[in-house]
Amino acid sequence: VSTTHKSAPAPAPAPVHKSYVVSTPAKTGGHSYTVVSGDTLSQIAAKEGVSNWRTLYQDNESVIGSNPNLIFPGQVLHF
């Protein structure tokens, strides 16, 4: 006597959900500044007539990232 066990069908694979990182453009009043070596947000804000470095940072957080002390040459800030 031969006994054959039927296995249950394999469960359907879980749907794949893709996640994307979306960078929203920084707020802009039409002016931009490209960071150069040695720049700080305070210096840029003073030179470009922005009220303070925090405003410049908040308007460009999507470009700068979570640490306002780390800006890099080539980053383009908008204000």
Gaussian input, Z-matrix of N, CA and C with variables (Angstrom, degrees):
# hf/3-21g

backbone

0 1
 N
 C     1     B1
 C     2     B2     1     A1
 N     3     B3     2     A2     1     D1
 C     4     B4     3     A3     2     D2
 C     5     B5     4     A4     3     D3
 N     6     B6     5     A5     4     D4
 C     7     B7     6     A6     5     D5
 C     8     B8     7     A7     6     D6
 N     9     B9     8     A8     7     D7
 C    10    B10     9     A9     8     D8
 C    11    B11    10    A10     9     D9
 N    12    B12    11    A11    10    D10
 C    13    B13    12    A12    11    D11
 C    14    B14    13    A13    12    D12
 N    15    B15    14    A14    13    D13
 C    16    B16    15    A15    14    D14
 C    17    B17    16    A16    15    D15
 N    18    B18    17    A17    16    D16
 C    19    B19    18    A18    17    D17
 C    20    B20    19    A19    18    D18
 N    21    B21    20    A20    19    D19
 C    22    B22    21    A21    20    D20
 C    23    B23    22    A22    21    D21
 N    24    B24    23    A23    22    D22
 C    25    B25    24    A24    23    D23
 C    26    B26    25    A25    24    D24
 N    27    B27    26    A26    25    D25
 C    28    B28    27    A27    26    D26
 C    29    B29    28    A28    27    D27
 N    30    B30    29    A29    28    D28
 C    31    B31    30    A30    29    D29
 C    32    B32    31    A31    30    D30
 N    33    B33    32    A32    31    D31
 C    34    B34    33    A33    32    D32
 C    35    B35    34    A34    33    D33
 N    36    B36    35    A35    34    D34
 C    37    B37    36    A36    35    D35
 C    38    B38    37    A37    36    D36
 N    39    B39    38    A38    37    D37
 C    40    B40    39    A39    38    D38
 C    41    B41    40    A40    39    D39
 N    42    B42    41    A41    40    D40
 C    43    B43    42    A42    41    D41
 C    44    B44    43    A43    42    D42
 N    45    B45    44    A44    43    D43
 C    46    B46    45    A45    44    D44
 C    47    B47    46    A46    45    D45
 N    48    B48    47    A47    46    D46
 C    49    B49    48    A48    47    D47
 C    50    B50    49    A49    48    D48
 N    51    B51    50    A50    49    D49
 C    52    B52    51    A51    50    D50
 C    53    B53    52    A52    51    D51
 N    54    B54    53    A53    52    D52
 C    55    B55    54    A54    53    D53
 C    56    B56    55    A55    54    D54
 N    57    B57    56    A56    55    D55
 C    58    B58    57    A57    56    D56
 C    59    B59    58    A58    57    D57
 N    60    B60    59    A59    58    D58
 C    61    B61    60    A60    59    D59
 C    62    B62    61    A61    60    D60
 N    63    B63    62    A62    61    D61
 C    64    B64    63    A63    62    D62
 C    65    B65    64    A64    63    D63
 N    66    B66    65    A65    64    D64
 C    67    B67    66    A66    65    D65
 C    68    B68    67    A67    66    D66
 N    69    B69    68    A68    67    D67
 C    70    B70    69    A69    68    D68
 C    71    B71    70    A70    69    D69
 N    72    B72    71    A71    70    D70
 C    73    B73    72    A72    71    D71
 C    74    B74    73    A73    72    D72
 N    75    B75    74    A74    73    D73
 C    76    B76    75    A75    74    D74
 C    77    B77    76    A76    75    D75
 N    78    B78    77    A77    76    D76
 C    79    B79    78    A78    77    D77
 C    80    B80    79    A79    78    D78
 N    81    B81    80    A80    79    D79
 C    82    B82    81    A81    80    D80
 C    83    B83    82    A82    81    D81
 N    84    B84    83    A83    82    D82
 C    85    B85    84    A84    83    D83
 C    86    B86    85    A85    84    D84
 N    87    B87    86    A86    85    D85
 C    88    B88    87    A87    86    D86
 C    89    B89    88    A88    87    D87
 N    90    B90    89    A89    88    D88
 C    91    B91    90    A90    89    D89
 C    92    B92    91    A91    90    D90
 N    93    B93    92    A92    91    D91
 C    94    B94    93    A93    92    D92
 C    95    B95    94    A94    93    D93
 N    96    B96    95    A95    94    D94
 C    97    B97    96    A96    95    D95
 C    98    B98    97    A97    96    D96
 N    99    B99    98    A98    97    D97
 C   100   B100    99    A99    98    D98
 C   101   B101   100   A100    99    D99
 N   102   B102   101   A101   100   D100
 C   103   B103   102   A102   101   D101
 C   104   B104   103   A103   102   D102
 N   105   B105   104   A104   103   D103
 C   106   B106   105   A105   104   D104
 C   107   B107   106   A106   105   D105
 N   108   B108   107   A107   106   D106
 C   109   B109   108   A108   107   D107
 C   110   B110   109   A109   108   D108
 N   111   B111   110   A110   109   D109
 C   112   B112   111   A111   110   D110
 C   113   B113   112   A112   111   D111
 N   114   B114   113   A113   112   D112
 C   115   B115   114   A114   113   D113
 C   116   B116   115   A115   114   D114
 N   117   B117   116   A116   115   D115
 C   118   B118   117   A117   116   D116
 C   119   B119   118   A118   117   D117
 N   120   B120   119   A119   118   D118
 C   121   B121   120   A120   119   D119
 C   122   B122   121   A121   120   D120
 N   123   B123   122   A122   121   D121
 C   124   B124   123   A123   122   D122
 C   125   B125   124   A124   123   D123
 N   126   B126   125   A125   124   D124
 C   127   B127   126   A126   125   D125
 C   128   B128   127   A127   126   D126
 N   129   B129   128   A128   127   D127
 C   130   B130   129   A129   128   D128
 C   131   B131   130   A130   129   D129
 N   132   B132   131   A131   130   D130
 C   133   B133   132   A132   131   D131
 C   134   B134   133   A133   132   D132
 N   135   B135   134   A134   133   D133
 C   136   B136   135   A135   134   D134
 C   137   B137   136   A136   135   D135
 N   138   B138   137   A137   136   D136
 C   139   B139   138   A138   137   D137
 C   140   B140   139   A139   138   D138
 N   141   B141   140   A140   139   D139
 C   142   B142   141   A141   140   D140
 C   143   B143   142   A142   141   D141
 N   144   B144   143   A143   142   D142
 C   145   B145   144   A144   143   D143
 C   146   B146   145   A145   144   D144
 N   147   B147   146   A146   145   D145
 C   148   B148   147   A147   146   D146
 C   149   B149   148   A148   147   D147
 N   150   B150   149   A149   148   D148
 C   151   B151   150   A150   149   D149
 C   152   B152   151   A151   150   D150
 N   153   B153   152   A152   151   D151
 C   154   B154   153   A153   152   D152
 C   155   B155   154   A154   153   D153
 N   156   B156   155   A155   154   D154
 C   157   B157   156   A156   155   D155
 C   158   B158   157   A157   156   D156
 N   159   B159   158   A158   157   D157
 C   160   B160   159   A159   158   D158
 C   161   B161   160   A160   159   D159
 N   162   B162   161   A161   160   D160
 C   163   B163   162   A162   161   D161
 C   164   B164   163   A163   162   D162
 N   165   B165   164   A164   163   D163
 C   166   B166   165   A165   164   D164
 C   167   B167   166   A166   165   D165
 N   168   B168   167   A167   166   D166
 C   169   B169   168   A168   167   D167
 C   170   B170   169   A169   168   D168
 N   171   B171   170   A170   169   D169
 C   172   B172   171   A171   170   D170
 C   173   B173   172   A172   171   D171
 N   174   B174   173   A173   172   D172
 C   175   B175   174   A174   173   D173
 C   176   B176   175   A175   174   D174
 N   177   B177   176   A176   175   D175
 C   178   B178   177   A177   176   D176
 C   179   B179   178   A178   177   D177
 N   180   B180   179   A179   178   D178
 C   181   B181   180   A180   179   D179
 C   182   B182   181   A181   180   D180
 N   183   B183   182   A182   181   D181
 C   184   B184   183   A183   182   D182
 C   185   B185   184   A184   183   D183
 N   186   B186   185   A185   184   D184
 C   187   B187   186   A186   185   D185
 C   188   B188   187   A187   186   D186
 N   189   B189   188   A188   187   D187
 C   190   B190   189   A189   188   D188
 C   191   B191   190   A190   189   D189
 N   192   B192   191   A191   190   D190
 C   193   B193   192   A192   191   D191
 C   194   B194   193   A193   192   D192
 N   195   B195   194   A194   193   D193
 C   196   B196   195   A195   194   D194
 C   197   B197   196   A196   195   D195
 N   198   B198   197   A197   196   D196
 C   199   B199   198   A198   197   D197
 C   200   B200   199   A199   198   D198
 N   201   B201   200   A200   199   D199
 C   202   B202   201   A201   200   D200
 C   203   B203   202   A202   201   D201
 N   204   B204   203   A203   202   D202
 C   205   B205   204   A204   203   D203
 C   206   B206   205   A205   204   D204
 N   207   B207   206   A206   205   D205
 C   208   B208   207   A207   206   D206
 C   209   B209   208   A208   207   D207
 N   210   B210   209   A209   208   D208
 C   211   B211   210   A210   209   D209
 C   212   B212   211   A211   210   D210
 N   213   B213   212   A212   211   D211
 C   214   B214   213   A213   212   D212
 C   215   B215   214   A214   213   D213
 N   216   B216   215   A215   214   D214
 C   217   B217   216   A216   215   D215
 C   218   B218   217   A217   216   D216
 N   219   B219   218   A218   217   D217
 C   220   B220   219   A219   218   D218
 C   221   B221   220   A220   219   D219
 N   222   B222   221   A221   220   D220
 C   223   B223   222   A222   221   D221
 C   224   B224   223   A223   222   D222
 N   225   B225   224   A224   223   D223
 C   226   B226   225   A225   224   D224
 C   227   B227   226   A226   225   D225
 N   228   B228   227   A227   226   D226
 C   229   B229   228   A228   227   D227
 C   230   B230   229   A229   228   D228
 N   231   B231   230   A230   229   D229
 C   232   B232   231   A231   230   D230
 C   233   B233   232   A232   231   D231
 N   234   B234   233   A233   232   D232
 C   235   B235   234   A234   233   D233
 C   236   B236   235   A235   234   D234

   B1=1.4483
   B2=1.5159
   B3=1.2652
   B4=1.4698
   B5=1.5130
   B6=1.3014
   B7=1.4636
   B8=1.5143
   B9=1.2907
   B10=1.4603
   B11=1.5067
   B12=1.3216
   B13=1.4581
   B14=1.5132
   B15=1.2738
   B16=1.4625
   B17=1.5148
   B18=1.3025
   B19=1.4611
   B20=1.5159
   B21=1.2840
   B22=1.4661
   B23=1.5248
   B24=1.3113
   B25=1.4697
   B26=1.5278
   B27=1.3034
   B28=1.4665
   B29=1.5216
   B30=1.3141
   B31=1.4705
   B32=1.5290
   B33=1.2970
   B34=1.4685
   B35=1.5222
   B36=1.3251
   B37=1.4688
   B38=1.5226
   B39=1.3029
   B40=1.4689
   B41=1.5236
   B42=1.3171
   B43=1.4591
   B44=1.5314
   B45=1.2979
   B46=1.4596
   B47=1.5133
   B48=1.3114
   B49=1.4550
   B50=1.5139
   B51=1.2956
   B52=1.4582
   B53=1.5141
   B54=1.3015
   B55=1.4585
   B56=1.5191
   B57=1.2728
   B58=1.4481
   B59=1.5148
   B60=1.3072
   B61=1.4511
   B62=1.5148
   B63=1.3071
   B64=1.4508
   B65=1.5114
   B66=1.3056
   B67=1.4584
   B68=1.5111
   B69=1.2958
   B70=1.4475
   B71=1.5128
   B72=1.3036
   B73=1.4577
   B74=1.5210
   B75=1.2957
   B76=1.4578
   B77=1.5178
   B78=1.3300
   B79=1.4596
   B80=1.5179
   B81=1.2780
   B82=1.4522
   B83=1.5106
   B84=1.2928
   B85=1.4534
   B86=1.5194
   B87=1.3195
   B88=1.4462
   B89=1.5132
   B90=1.3236
   B91=1.4579
   B92=1.5212
   B93=1.3161
   B94=1.4542
   B95=1.5224
   B96=1.3124
   B97=1.4604
   B98=1.5172
   B99=1.3173
   B100=1.4520
   B101=1.5246
   B102=1.3173
   B103=1.4597
   B104=1.5291
   B105=1.3421
   B106=1.4623
   B107=1.5250
   B108=1.3065
   B109=1.4581
   B110=1.5248
   B111=1.3306
   B112=1.4580
   B113=1.5158
   B114=1.3351
   B115=1.4708
   B116=1.5207
   B117=1.3270
   B118=1.4633
   B119=1.5202
   B120=1.3138
   B121=1.4629
   B122=1.5198
   B123=1.3269
   B124=1.4715
   B125=1.5211
   B126=1.3246
   B127=1.4632
   B128=1.5218
   B129=1.3144
   B130=1.4650
   B131=1.5223
   B132=1.3335
   B133=1.4691
   B134=1.5227
   B135=1.3336
   B136=1.4664
   B137=1.5252
   B138=1.3156
   B139=1.4632
   B140=1.5290
   B141=1.3333
   B142=1.4622
   B143=1.5226
   B144=1.3291
   B145=1.4620
   B146=1.5168
   B147=1.3321
   B148=1.4650
   B149=1.5261
   B150=1.3344
   B151=1.4641
   B152=1.5254
   B153=1.3310
   B154=1.4717
   B155=1.5226
   B156=1.3223
   B157=1.4605
   B158=1.5204
   B159=1.3446
   B160=1.4709
   B161=1.5262
   B162=1.3215
   B163=1.4684
   B164=1.5243
   B165=1.3199
   B166=1.4642
   B167=1.5284
   B168=1.3257
   B169=1.4626
   B170=1.5276
   B171=1.3246
   B172=1.4622
   B173=1.5248
   B174=1.3164
   B175=1.4628
   B176=1.5256
   B177=1.3219
   B178=1.4639
   B179=1.5240
   B180=1.3180
   B181=1.4625
   B182=1.5249
   B183=1.3315
   B184=1.4637
   B185=1.5238
   B186=1.3152
   B187=1.4632
   B188=1.5254
   B189=1.3277
   B190=1.4626
   B191=1.5214
   B192=1.3167
   B193=1.4590
   B194=1.5163
   B195=1.3172
   B196=1.4655
   B197=1.5241
   B198=1.3267
   B199=1.4666
   B200=1.5293
   B201=1.3267
   B202=1.4642
   B203=1.5265
   B204=1.3275
   B205=1.4637
   B206=1.5225
   B207=1.3231
   B208=1.4577
   B209=1.5206
   B210=1.3121
   B211=1.4574
   B212=1.5217
   B213=1.3145
   B214=1.4506
   B215=1.5227
   B216=1.3287
   B217=1.4640
   B218=1.5242
   B219=1.3165
   B220=1.4617
   B221=1.5169
   B222=1.3348
   B223=1.4649
   B224=1.5279
   B225=1.3203
   B226=1.4592
   B227=1.5241
   B228=1.3290
   B229=1.4604
   B230=1.5163
   B231=1.3248
   B232=1.4684
   B233=1.5206
   B234=1.3165
   B235=1.4590
   B236=1.5038
   A1=107.30
   A2=115.45
   A3=121.55
   A4=108.48
   A5=115.20
   A6=119.48
   A7=108.32
   A8=116.11
   A9=120.91
   A10=107.86
   A11=115.34
   A12=119.69
   A13=108.32
   A14=114.25
   A15=117.89
   A16=107.40
   A17=114.65
   A18=117.03
   A19=108.70
   A20=114.02
   A21=119.37
   A22=108.33
   A23=116.31
   A24=117.93
   A25=110.17
   A26=115.00
   A27=120.06
   A28=108.98
   A29=116.25
   A30=117.93
   A31=110.10
   A32=114.12
   A33=119.18
   A34=108.59
   A35=116.66
   A36=117.93
   A37=110.75
   A38=114.00
   A39=119.09
   A40=108.82
   A41=116.61
   A42=118.47
   A43=110.28
   A44=114.75
   A45=120.37
   A46=108.30
   A47=115.19
   A48=120.68
   A49=107.28
   A50=115.56
   A51=119.16
   A52=108.61
   A53=115.24
   A54=118.41
   A55=107.69
   A56=115.18
   A57=121.67
   A58=109.51
   A59=115.80
   A60=120.89
   A61=106.11
   A62=115.40
   A63=120.06
   A64=108.52
   A65=115.61
   A66=120.02
   A67=107.74
   A68=115.20
   A69=118.45
   A70=108.40
   A71=116.51
   A72=117.97
   A73=110.85
   A74=115.64
   A75=120.16
   A76=109.21
   A77=115.23
   A78=119.72
   A79=107.73
   A80=115.33
   A81=116.74
   A82=111.63
   A83=114.78
   A84=121.64
   A85=108.82
   A86=115.92
   A87=120.54
   A88=114.35
   A89=118.21
   A90=120.89
   A91=109.31
   A92=115.86
   A93=119.66
   A94=109.31
   A95=114.76
   A96=121.75
   A97=107.44
   A98=116.95
   A99=121.36
   A100=108.87
   A101=115.90
   A102=122.39
   A103=109.63
   A104=115.46
   A105=121.55
   A106=108.74
   A107=116.27
   A108=121.99
   A109=110.72
   A110=116.32
   A111=122.01
   A112=114.50
   A113=117.80
   A114=120.85
   A115=111.29
   A116=115.50
   A117=122.91
   A118=106.50
   A119=116.57
   A120=119.18
   A121=111.04
   A122=117.27
   A123=120.44
   A124=110.88
   A125=116.51
   A126=120.15
   A127=111.45
   A128=116.11
   A129=119.97
   A130=109.92
   A131=117.25
   A132=121.00
   A133=110.37
   A134=117.63
   A135=120.86
   A136=110.94
   A137=116.57
   A138=121.24
   A139=111.88
   A140=116.48
   A141=121.07
   A142=113.48
   A143=117.77
   A144=120.56
   A145=114.85
   A146=116.81
   A147=121.25
   A148=106.79
   A149=117.41
   A150=121.14
   A151=114.02
   A152=118.63
   A153=121.31
   A154=109.60
   A155=115.85
   A156=119.81
   A157=112.15
   A158=117.34
   A159=119.59
   A160=111.07
   A161=116.20
   A162=120.23
   A163=109.73
   A164=116.42
   A165=121.10
   A166=110.22
   A167=116.12
   A168=120.41
   A169=111.57
   A170=117.83
   A171=121.32
   A172=111.10
   A173=116.86
   A174=120.38
   A175=112.28
   A176=117.83
   A177=121.65
   A178=113.57
   A179=116.87
   A180=120.02
   A181=111.89
   A182=117.73
   A183=119.86
   A184=111.58
   A185=117.42
   A186=122.00
   A187=110.13
   A188=116.45
   A189=122.51
   A190=111.96
   A191=117.14
   A192=120.71
   A193=110.60
   A194=116.18
   A195=120.39
   A196=114.62
   A197=118.18
   A198=120.12
   A199=110.22
   A200=118.11
   A201=120.49
   A202=113.31
   A203=117.56
   A204=120.45
   A205=112.71
   A206=116.97
   A207=120.81
   A208=110.08
   A209=115.72
   A210=120.38
   A211=106.44
   A212=115.84
   A213=120.18
   A214=111.41
   A215=116.12
   A216=119.47
   A217=110.22
   A218=114.83
   A219=120.80
   A220=113.94
   A221=117.89
   A222=119.21
   A223=108.22
   A224=115.73
   A225=120.39
   A226=108.23
   A227=115.37
   A228=122.07
   A229=108.92
   A230=115.56
   A231=121.65
   A232=109.64
   A233=115.90
   A234=121.04
   A235=109.76
   D1=129.27
   D2=-179.86
   D3=-107.60
   D4=131.94
   D5=178.46
   D6=-112.88
   D7=123.72
   D8=178.06
   D9=-110.42
   D10=125.82
   D11=177.62
   D12=-96.78
   D13=127.24
   D14=174.56
   D15=-90.04
   D16=126.86
   D17=178.09
   D18=-86.85
   D19=153.24
   D20=178.53
   D21=-65.87
   D22=147.46
   D23=178.78
   D24=-61.21
   D25=147.99
   D26=179.46
   D27=-62.61
   D28=141.46
   D29=178.83
   D30=-65.28
   D31=149.80
   D32=178.42
   D33=-64.08
   D34=141.59
   D35=179.01
   D36=-63.85
   D37=146.74
   D38=178.42
   D39=-65.37
   D40=143.84
   D41=178.46
   D42=-61.70
   D43=145.76
   D44=179.55
   D45=-90.28
   D46=126.97
   D47=176.95
   D48=-111.70
   D49=116.22
   D50=178.33
   D51=-86.27
   D52=141.97
   D53=175.11
   D54=-117.60
   D55=144.95
   D56=-177.70
   D57=-127.31
   D58=145.81
   D59=172.28
   D60=-95.67
   D61=122.67
   D62=-178.16
   D63=-113.00
   D64=124.07
   D65=175.38
   D66=-96.72
   D67=121.68
   D68=176.82
   D69=-88.49
   D70=141.99
   D71=179.61
   D72=-60.98
   D73=145.60
   D74=177.16
   D75=-66.97
   D76=153.48
   D77=174.60
   D78=-58.74
   D79=144.70
   D80=-178.95
   D81=-142.98
   D82=139.59
   D83=172.76
   D84=-105.42
   D85=12.75
   D86=178.11
   D87=100.87
   D88=-3.15
   D89=179.78
   D90=-109.34
   D91=146.28
   D92=175.48
   D93=-138.64
   D94=160.11
   D95=-179.81
   D96=-143.48
   D97=132.20
   D98=176.67
   D99=-96.23
   D100=122.50
   D101=-178.11
   D102=-64.02
   D103=136.73
   D104=173.99
   D105=-118.86
   D106=162.77
   D107=-179.17
   D108=-54.18
   D109=132.53
   D110=178.76
   D111=93.49
   D112=-10.18
   D113=179.38
   D114=-67.18
   D115=151.77
   D116=167.90
   D117=-129.31
   D118=159.18
   D119=178.09
   D120=-61.70
   D121=-36.46
   D122=178.99
   D123=-62.22
   D124=-45.87
   D125=179.71
   D126=-63.95
   D127=-43.64
   D128=-179.25
   D129=-63.73
   D130=-45.93
   D131=-179.96
   D132=-58.37
   D133=-46.26
   D134=-179.18
   D135=-64.50
   D136=-43.64
   D137=-177.38
   D138=-67.19
   D139=-35.23
   D140=-174.31
   D141=-98.51
   D142=2.62
   D143=176.28
   D144=76.65
   D145=24.28
   D146=175.77
   D147=-86.21
   D148=140.79
   D149=-171.78
   D150=-53.45
   D151=-41.94
   D152=176.43
   D153=-164.17
   D154=168.52
   D155=-175.55
   D156=-65.85
   D157=-30.18
   D158=-179.52
   D159=-64.67
   D160=-39.73
   D161=177.14
   D162=-63.01
   D163=-45.86
   D164=178.54
   D165=-59.69
   D166=-43.23
   D167=178.65
   D168=-63.82
   D169=-49.22
   D170=-178.31
   D171=-59.83
   D172=-37.99
   D173=179.93
   D174=-72.92
   D175=-15.96
   D176=-175.38
   D177=-128.21
   D178=20.02
   D179=-177.85
   D180=-58.58
   D181=-32.69
   D182=179.31
   D183=-67.60
   D184=-23.25
   D185=178.02
   D186=-89.71
   D187=-44.18
   D188=-172.83
   D189=-78.77
   D190=-40.75
   D191=-175.86
   D192=100.68
   D193=-162.90
   D194=-171.59
   D195=-82.30
   D196=-10.59
   D197=-177.61
   D198=-117.32
   D199=106.57
   D200=-177.46
   D201=-67.14
   D202=-11.67
   D203=177.94
   D204=-85.14
   D205=-7.32
   D206=-179.46
   D207=-112.54
   D208=91.12
   D209=171.67
   D210=-115.93
   D211=152.26
   D212=-172.06
   D213=-128.09
   D214=144.93
   D215=176.08
   D216=-53.39
   D217=136.68
   D218=-179.83
   D219=99.25
   D220=-20.03
   D221=176.98
   D222=-66.63
   D223=138.87
   D224=179.23
   D225=-106.54
   D226=118.52
   D227=179.65
   D228=-100.81
   D229=143.58
   D230=-179.07
   D231=-117.87
   D232=145.08
   D233=178.33
   D234=-154.29

